[in-house]
């Protein structure tokens, strides 16, 4: 594959380099500092005409950094066939790793938090569906604050909740949400001053179109009191209006394309970090909305093969049989559901970025589709907060990454009985680029320095 190539600066972490800042962001910048890993790759950094730092890597940076691996045997398993009913992980869409390696899983259906021990043992269920004390109606996700305090916003109940992993509600605050059309209810994170970073990613547009289009995910800052502020609009789901059968009638309905690119929004330290998927670009904004820096790699998107499309249709048909039944409030008949599943449009190429994850110590992991065609497994890349590329990790195709700890990854898998489980695997480096004389990755190897300063390197010439 012929990629566009640009200058690359590869430094050993034992070498000295100069870090300097040319401007004051006043919003908390990302970091630079010594590291225990050898072979990390630093980007070429230049300011564009708008004063935005552009951190650029060539495609072959992926092959130059340490290649991480994960232990084949998990250090912990949560859920699965041995789990009890109240700890069912089927509808869990968000997982966090706490400082002591316990897991907190959020079930959006059932509106509850599931807490597991570091060994995967079932500890407690926090919350239930409802409007009373200790109950949630439609939480917009979960964030972990310092001290492992769990934060949940609950828009329908007009409440903010601060909960400890032991189940204690340490604070509940009433807030009157603005009922805006964008429906930005999902929480990307909480700033140190308590402001919420909200977004509307994943919402299907109501506007119809005869050509494929992308919806927009709004990113907003909501203070505890006062009006929220919109700070960005990120291209989101690719959609197309198709004709479907609903209750025996033809109806035009928006469907999300299979393999759609999508917006991802995370709070990385104090920077609002986003990607839109169709290009390999990670944008970082101050909470004011000012675009500060972007990490980018010039990559071509891989084509979606016919086998991929067939597999996506097979998955959709299986979902019809497993989760959707007639006579339970569903307005579609089974035959209509099967026919409509076959009409789902597909993108022609895979998104370059699929998801973003932030570890407790401030490392950003990026799940991508940048691997060469024909290779097995999914690939993730770790970035230090100054933009340095720390390494690549391959995980199996049949697993879904849900969270990262400082030295581990949490995967969603189906066990031998097709029951959802969370497998926790230790992450290691290869012997080629391992830290010191050991090969176990620890929190010191991927650490976030305090009060960081961005690294500026210009006009680098490789001899």
Secondary structure, DSSP 8 states (H G I E B T S, - for coil): --------EE--TTS------SS--SS--------S-SS-EE-EEEE-TTS-EEEEE-GGGGGTSEEEEE-SS-SEEEEGGGS-GGG--TTEEEEEE-TTS-EEEEETTTTEEEEE-TTS-EEEEE--BSSSTT-BSSEEEEEEEGGGEEEEEETTTTEEEEE-TTS-EEEEEE------TT---EEEEE-TTS-EEEE-TT---S---SS-EEEEEEEEEE-SSS--EEEEEEEEEEEEEEEEEETTEEEEEEEE-BT----EEEEETTEEEEE-SSSSEEEEE-TTS-EEEEEEE-----B--HHHHHHHHHHHHHHHHHH--TTSS--S-HHHHHHHHHT--B-SB--SEEEEEE-TTS-EEEEES-S-TT--SEEEEEE-TTS-EEEEEEE-TT-EEEEE-SSEEEEEEE-TTS-EEEEEEEEEE-GGG-STT--B--TTTT---SS-------S----
